Amino acid sequence: MDSRWIGMGVSCFIIWIWLIVCGLPDEQSAMRCVVLVAIIQMAAGYSLGIYVNRLRQMAYHDSLTGVLVNRRFLDRLIREIRQAKNQHYPITLLFIDLDNFKKFNDCHGHMEGDRLLCQFASILQANVRNQDTVGRWGGEEFVVLLKHADTNEALAIGKRIQEQVRETLSGVTVSIGVASYPMHAATAEELTHKADMLMYEAKKKKDCMVVATQ
């Protein structure tokens, strides 16, 4: 739930308790003062909620690219696999690494490298559905969680990402590892390990996508 409304709700509850204990004042001037204090209290609660939202955004999302940090992504993956197990639907994980990123950084500098990472994160978000999740695993490694998607659907998305990277990011390609639950793994840890290993296999060839077979 949005912390702004939680903060305002708590403020309203405090005002309600205060009115029960103290009662409403009889004089008109005192009533105006009570109304003013109530408005200030609700505004303070709303502002505190905004601040909490910002703290949550900073804790959950990568400060450079805006996608989920790896710990929060793994938490999301664990929850989604639990739900997929109960409702019997597939989940596919893409592990994606930018090829030649170190070379790009050395040639163009770290500021351009950071800009490239932001562009790549935007490409990932533009090529997945609203129900999917994009995260930054670390460095130039990114992850994509595809809900209700089997391996074939994930392959189509992976190819689309590869094509757009070739067209948009000069001199950089991506290597992708693909694994699905429950076909290739039974837990979030097994799935991340499998997709990660497949990504490293793909990196040996570069601009390649390797899919789990068992």
N, C-alpha and C positions, 0 to 999 in steps of 0.2 A: 504494500500500500504506500502511496505517496506520503512522505513525511510532512509535507505542508499541511495536509488535512488532519494528520495525526496531531500535529502541534496545535492546530486550531481547535480540534476536538477536546484536547486536554485543557486548553484555556477555557473553553465553554463549560467543561465539567467543574473547574475550579471556581468559576463565576457562579455556577448553580449552587455549589456547596456553600459558598460565601453568602449568597442570598438566603439560603435555608437557615443558616446559623444567625445571621444578622437581621434578616428581614428587609423589606423595602422601606426606604425613608419616607416620611410624610411630607416634608417640605420640597417644593419644586426645585429649588436650587441644589438641594442635596441629591435629588433624583437625577438631575443633569450631570452631576459629578459622578454618580454611579455609572451612568450610561457611557460617559467619557472614559472612565477607568476600564469598563468592559471592552470598549472598542480598542483601547490601547493594548489590553491583555490579549485579545484575539489577534491583533496585528503582530504582537511580539511572538506569539505561538506560530503564526504563519511564517514569519521571517526565520525563526529557529528551524522550522521544517525545511526551508530552502537551503539553509546552511548544512543541515544533515544530509540532504540530497546531494549537495556538492561533495561532501566528504565521502559519501558512498560511491559517487561517480569516480572519484580519484582512487579509491581503494579497489574498485572492481574493474576499472578499465585502464588500458595502457595509455600513459600520458602522451605518447607521441602519435599513435595511430588511432586511438579511440576505441579499439576492439578489446574484448575481454582479456585480462591477464591469465596466465596459464593455470594458476590455482583455482580461479573462479570458473574457468572453462572446464577444468576437470570436475569440479563440483557439479556443474550443469550436466556434464556427460554422465556422471554417476546417477543423477536424478532421472535423466532421460532414459537410461538403460533400465532402471527400475520400473519406470512407467511402461516402457516398451515390452518388458517381460510380462507385466500384468495384462496388457492389452494386445499382445501378440502382433507387433509390427516391427519391421526392420529399421535399423539405424546404420548409417555409413559414415565413416570418419576419413577425411582427407588430411594427410600430413604433407605440407607444401614447403619447399625450400627454394629460395631465389638462387639460381646458378650465376656464377661469376660476380656475386655481389661484392666480395672483397676487392676484386679487380676494379669494379666500378668505383668503390670508395677510394681506392688508391689513386685512380685517375682524376676523379672529379671532386674529391673532398667529402668530409663527413656531413656537411650541410646538405649537399646534393644527395648523399646517401639517405639521409633522413627523409628528404622530400620524396625520394623513390619509394621508401617503405610506406609512406602515407598514400602515395598513388596506388601502390599494390594493394594495400588494405581496402581502398575504395573500389578497386576492381573486384576484389573478392566479395565485398558487400553488394555490389551491383549485379553479381552473377548468381547469387543464391536467393532463396525465397525468404519471405518474412519469418517463417517458422524456423529457419536454420540459424546457426550460431557461428560467428567467426571469432577466432582468438589468436593472440600472438604467443607462441610457445617459448620464444626466446631468440634474440638476434634477428636473423632473416628467415626464421622458421615460423610458419603460420599453420593453423589448424581450422578445419571447417567441419561442423557437425550437421549432418543432413538427416532430418527426421522423416520417417515414412519413406525412406529412399533405399532401394536395393543397389547392388553393385553396378548394374547397367545404367541406372539413373545417375549415379555418382560419376560414372565414366563420361557421360554426356556433359555434365557440369564441369568436370576436370578439363575436358578438351576445349570447352568454351573459354575457360580461364587461361589455358595455355595460348590459345589463338589471340586473345585480347592482349596478353602480356607481350607476345611477339610484335603485335602491331603498335602497342602504346609505349612500352618501355625499351628504349634503344639499347641493344647489346646485352639484354638480360632475358633469360628464359626461366622456366620453373620445372622442377622435378617433383613428382607427386607419388605418394604411397597411398593405396586405397584398401581399406578393410571394413567388413560389415559385421554387425551384430544381428542375429545370433550365428550367422553362417561361419564366421572365422574366429570368433572370440565369445566368451561367456560373461566377461566382466569389463569394466571401464579400463582397468589396468592392462588386461590382456589386449584389448582393442588398441589402446594407444601404443603399446609396445609393438604390436604387429604392424600397424600403419607406419610407425617410425622406422622400423627396420626395412620396410619396403621402400620408403622414401630414400634411404641411403643406398639401396640397390639401384633405384632410378637415377641417383646422382652420379653413379659410375658412368652412365651414358650421357646424362644431361638432356634437358628438354624431353624428358621421358616420363611415362606413367606406368607404375607397376602395381598390379592388382593381386590380392591374396587369392590363393587357389584352394586352401583348406584351413 
